[in-house]
Amino acid sequence: MKARKEFLSIAIPDITDEEKKQVIECLDSGWISVGPKVREFESLFAEYHGVKHAVATSSCTTSLFIAAKVLGIGEGDYVIVPTITWQSTANIVEQLGATPIFCDVHRDTLNIKTDEIEQLMSMYGNKIKAIIPVHHSGLPADIDIIDNISKEYDVPVIYDAAHAVFSSYDNKMIGQFGTMSCFSFYATKNLTTGDGGIITTDSDELAEHCRIWSYHGLPKDSWRRYSSENASPHVQCIVPGYKFNLTDLQAALGIAQMSRRNELLEKRNELFRYYNTILADLDWLELPVHETDRGKWGNHVYVVKIVDDEIDRDKLMTELRKLNIGTNLHFYPVHKNVFYEQKYPDVKLETAEWLMDRILTIPLCTKYSKDDLDYVSEALRFVYDERLAHKNVMIN
Ligand SMILES: Cc1ncc(COP(=O)(O)O)c(C=O)c1O
């Protein structure tokens, strides 16, 4: 098979003239840091998700950190996190001096196992100060069960909704669930601001605390401080806050992306379904779950599982790379990362460890065409049929 000329990366941002126009207008406005564009973006996002507040930050990671911080998570506390996630879900718990308690995930949805959350809750009781489930690939976790656990044990839930900007559960947008939800606008996310994040919540108090902690600990942000109608140059911090805000430049990009949200979601869904069709006959791959009875997702990433034990996943990635296809892992279990494995060597999570060498993310983004996906399918077949990624190479 001949390698294509252009590298097909795992995903690239989808930026049109509308986004460029909005960013240039912002540059020309004389206000490029936190200001009116951030506020407008927050309002649009809150309205889209049907929630009272949205507090924009510099990333989903800083959103998660701030959300956990304002809940008072700290030294000696335990926080339940799934192990199949991006490291930041657990890292922020460590950064706050607390202990992440890793939980296994379901093989089909890659979402946290709620029966294990219940076991952990009854094992550790009120040492557990929060649960941070992830909506993997944007497919909602088992929200109903998690909410019941939250009520029964009076423990807050922060949903890591990094992948879930377009997701809904029981026809309600995902940002309405839990104590807070944290979203990512990283470059390749369903909706991008280059880098960025947002916290949604219905609580006035938590929203205000998130705002204060993410902006120097000041009770007023810089826009309200410097704009002519609110001139009040003298402000003092009321807590030792961080500098984790989004900027107007980023928000301008986000506002333009929001206006394209239906188009972006439809394209994603279309490509996702197309993969499901063209890969259906590959019996050595298990294809991802598209939706559950209650949850619809934004199809952030297309993660297959290699079910033929003869295939070496890493070799497959190398062979695909030779054919100019980028792949990735969503995710290598966090408890098997060097830092966590050294610190918590006794953690054993059966499904996650089964998935560890079998998951593979293949290219998906709204900039790609069905021809690009056909090429990925052809490459997978070629590598398999030629036995280029088999563990036991046959010698004639
Ligand atoms: C599940 C999950 N949580 C958190 C993050 C962190 O997002 P950010 O890059 O916006 O900090 C990511 C990033 O991809 C993620 O996939």
PDBQT file of the ligand as one rigid body, heavy atoms in Angstrom, charges set to zero:
ROOT
HETATM    1  C1  LIG A 401     -10.732  13.594  30.127  1.00  0.00    +0.000 C 
HETATM    2  C2  LIG A 401      -9.889  14.840  30.133  1.00  0.00    +0.000 A 
HETATM    3  N1  LIG A 401      -9.863  15.602  31.230  1.00  0.00    +0.000 NA
HETATM    4  C3  LIG A 401      -9.134  16.727  31.295  1.00  0.00    +0.000 A 
HETATM    5  C4  LIG A 401      -8.386  17.155  30.214  1.00  0.00    +0.000 A 
HETATM    6  C5  LIG A 401      -7.584  18.408  30.317  1.00  0.00    +0.000 C 
HETATM    7  O1  LIG A 401      -8.025  19.363  29.398  1.00  0.00    +0.000 OA
HETATM    8  P1  LIG A 401      -7.158  20.671  29.113  1.00  0.00    +0.000 P 
HETATM    9  O2  LIG A 401      -6.159  20.305  28.076  1.00  0.00    +0.000 OA
HETATM   10  O3  LIG A 401      -8.148  21.664  28.601  1.00  0.00    +0.000 OA
HETATM   11  O4  LIG A 401      -6.551  21.073  30.388  1.00  0.00    +0.000 OA
HETATM   12  C6  LIG A 401      -8.374  16.403  29.044  1.00  0.00    +0.000 A 
HETATM   13  C7  LIG A 401      -7.575  16.834  27.907  1.00  0.00    +0.000 C 
HETATM   14  O5  LIG A 401      -7.610  16.351  26.828  1.00  0.00    +0.000 OA
HETATM   15  C8  LIG A 401      -9.146  15.224  28.995  1.00  0.00    +0.000 A 
HETATM   16  O6  LIG A 401      -9.152  14.462  27.895  1.00  0.00    +0.000 OA
ENDROOT
TORSDOF 0
